[in-house]
Amino acid sequence: MAGQLEAALRETSCPSDVARGAVEEVAAMEVRVDRIVRDVRLLKWMTVLTTVLIIVELVMVFS
């Protein structure tokens, strides 16, 4: 993706150093987005586990 972005920016008469800087910014943003996605997945599992534990506890209390 970075190569395609840099090529697209160069086709628009963007200076090489500016294109390279934009590519680096996009790469850094991808790392951040990946980290957020990983955290959301963890939170989903934690929510499911907590919900199951609450249901089990309720069943034990009321049975």
N, C-alpha and C positions, 0 to 999 in steps of 0.2 A: 504494500500500500504506500509506503514512504516513497518508493521510486516513482510510482505513478503520480503521486501528489507533486513531487519535485518537477517531473516532466511537464505536468499540466501548468504549473506556475511559470516555468520557463517559457512555455508557449505563449503565455500572456504578456511577454516582455518584462517579467519580474526579474530584478537583479538576482544573480546566483546566490549571494550571501543572504538575501532576504528569503529566497526560496528554501535554502538550507535551514535557516532559523525557524521558518514555519513548519518544516518537516520535523525538526527536533521538538517543537512545541506539541505537535500532534502526537508524536511518539510518547512524550511525557504524559499527555492526557490519556492515552490508551492504557498506560500503566495504572493511572489513578482509577479509571473506569473499571479495569479488571479487578482492582482491589475492592472497589465498592460492590461489584457483582459477587465476589467471594464472601464479603461480609453479609450481604443480603441472603445468600444461600445458608450461611451459618445461622442467621437469625430465623429463617424459615424452619430449620430443623429444631432449633431451640423452642420455637413456638409450638410446633407439633408435639415435641416431647413433653412440654409443660402441660399442654391440653390433655394429652393421654394420661399423665400422672394425676391431674385434677379429676378426670372422669373416673379413674380407678379408685381414687380416694372417696369420691362421692358414692360410688357403688358399694364400697366397703362400709361406709357410714350408714347408708340407708338400706342395707340388706340384712 
